[in-house]
């Protein structure tokens, strides 16, 4: 379980998170949804102990994250970034096993390679390749394997599909859903993509300007939301996704969802 | 793997440089230290040094000649420091330059003043080598210039003087003030170059020495010193008084040469070296023969070129020692400093600033500055090269580490790696192209700077190049410059060979600079085989 209690964080005088309290339940996939700059990536870094809150507390599985225990807590967290964060000078194999070597658990980790490759639908031939020889989708899958190799109980993903083209995006999204539901890890995924949030999120937390606007299932957000920001955000993405319906769909949706809209 | 090839190569490099140093280090054991005669960096001084050295050896004293060590201040410092025991100088220089602070007149008792420094001085060797101002005879005639004071009427004339003359108080400043010379175009250059500049017309007048051999060869006339600016420049030897006590042969040899060399003799000796391209050693031996001393146990019969070829191996070893030992020290110190600079930005700014300032000190000034601390020869050259080579390696290490993308560093942190492991497994490999580039810059820089090291007696190819400048001999110059250039090229090539070996393959691949040849072998299958599969393999191999 990940817990943030009354957390505030600012950079150079500019407030990014204000008095934020949230809980990500164990074994559940929580999606942090919001525009870029709304503080969702900052929140992930706070969970990782890569940043420290100006005020408030971060807890991981009931333990308060402090400067002294942050690094050891990180061992139980897998982290996937938008560009994969693979080290260009290491082969896929070395990238995956780097942390295992550091923690001296390489043999155990090696046994995980094959099942994880099967699960992420990657060919073991890629083990000897370098990151620059992989496609974008392959890179993200390798990054995911690296995050999962030490069998952490928590996986954090920061816009993991942000840099992929739509076809690959779709494929990976479906695979992720299967992986998450198989492994039942505590997953926190950051995205600005509504359809991705809808597809993967068991719980969606909508952020705007460093504060929570609404949280709940996608159905809660899309059908029962009274928040104008939530309605507008969902509508905007729908209109971008289907440009030829631009004129009608948001209006229709808005009416359906009970929001006021003048013709 | 235990036998890491990098470790093997590194130890070979270290071992090699150390052997090269020990093989060429001129400091023998201290008990039987030979007398060290030195000479300034012009022909006449070298001949005088050679005459004294050969005489000492002929009379049975152990003596070495540090040829062409440098200018007056450097020799004087080396003499005071005890690095050299004797060298030839001129009374005017002693009064106006070395003892300028004492404000001595022309008639002062120089020997008494020098004795306070622990330095002795011979009587005049028999000639006065004063400054003259020379012009090409045809140009002087065309302009109607016969005396120095006539120059005041031609403010547009470009003047060129040897660098030392421009700086010293009894040189250009005094000349300019006493004759009220208005010329604004005044350049400094090496003394040996002034004749060429005069001949080509780039400069109209220059300072020359009255015993210079070229005066006749280049058809130069000396302008009359009608206001008597230039004093007496009697040639003398300066020597350490304690050296005279230590080596009983020194004083008789010095006395033997007093009043022995007349002005025409000196001009002829200068001409034999500079115009007939004989070696100073041979000219000195001929002179000694003429005063009844047999100095034939030195290889004066050997041609200078042969000498240089004969010592090419030693020169190469020494030059390699001048390039690679400082380089290894630079790597050992510069890389950790660069890492520290990247880790602690405040320290980084301070350290990079300090090393950057040291870099701006002219190399000659740096070497002179190091002489009182480290003497002459290899040690100060090593120290100077070390100081110069530090910045590129340190700065490139710093920049290389600093340019590791933030998201990669964050990924490493997210994996829970310690800072040290992150540095070793991630940051240093990613910074390796920059660090290696810094090492290459320093190595190539060292090849060049090591040549200047010859001025303070560090040896190497610079010695041949200096001799080439001194003798105005293009062949000699090339004999020093070509090996140095080849060495620089080899270093470039070596860098190219070293790169695929140090910079990780994947990094080069991602930058589009990798050949397939160097692709590392990677085990692909995870080692999980059932016993039955293993059996199958064995059968396969046995069939």
Contacts between the chains, C-beta under 8 A, distances in Angstrom:
chain1	res1	chain2	res2	distance
A	45	B	410	7.9
A	48	B	413	7.6
A	48	B	414	5.7
A	50	B	410	6.2
A	50	B	413	5.7
A	50	B	414	7.0
A	71	B	416	5.6
A	71	B	418	7.3
A	72	B	416	7.4
A	74	B	413	7.5
A	74	B	414	6.4
A	74	B	415	7.5
A	74	B	416	4.1
A	75	B	416	4.5
A	77	B	414	7.4
A	79	B	411	7.2
A	79	B	414	3.8
A	79	B	415	7.7
A	81	B	407	6.0
A	81	B	410	7.4
A	81	B	411	6.4
A	83	B	407	6.4
A	85	B	407	5.6
A	85	B	408	6.2
A	85	B	410	7.0
A	85	B	411	3.2
A	85	B	414	7.5
A	86	B	411	7.7
A	87	B	408	6.3
A	87	B	411	7.4
A	87	B	412	7.7
A	87	B	426	5.8
A	87	B	430	7.6
A	88	B	430	7.4
A	88	B	506	5.5
A	88	B	507	5.5
A	88	B	510	4.3
A	89	B	429	4.8
A	89	B	430	6.2
A	89	B	504	3.5
A	89	B	505	7.7
A	89	B	506	4.5
A	89	B	507	4.1
A	89	B	510	7.9
A	90	B	504	7.5
A	90	B	506	6.1
A	91	B	506	6.6
A	91	B	520	7.8
A	91	B	522	5.3
A	93	B	522	6.3
A	93	B	523	7.6
A	93	B	524	8.0
A	98	B	415	6.4
A	98	B	417	7.4
A	98	B	425	6.4
A	99	B	415	4.1
A	99	B	416	6.2
A	99	B	417	6.7
A	102	B	415	7.4
A	102	B	416	7.4
A	102	B	417	5.3
A	102	B	418	7.5
A	102	B	421	5.3
A	102	B	425	7.7
A	103	B	416	7.4
A	110	B	526	5.1
A	110	B	527	6.8
A	110	B	528	7.9
A	111	B	526	7.0
A	111	B	528	6.6
A	113	B	526	4.8
A	114	B	526	5.3
A	114	B	528	6.7
A	124	B	524	6.3
A	124	B	525	6.9
A	124	B	526	7.6
A	125	B	524	6.6
A	127	B	522	6.7
A	127	B	524	5.1
A	128	B	522	3.6
A	128	B	523	7.9
A	128	B	524	5.3
A	130	B	505	7.3
A	130	B	506	3.7
A	130	B	509	5.2
A	130	B	510	6.8
A	131	B	506	7.0
A	131	B	510	7.1
A	132	B	506	7.1
A	132	B	509	5.6
A	132	B	510	3.9
A	133	B	509	7.1
A	146	B	415	7.6
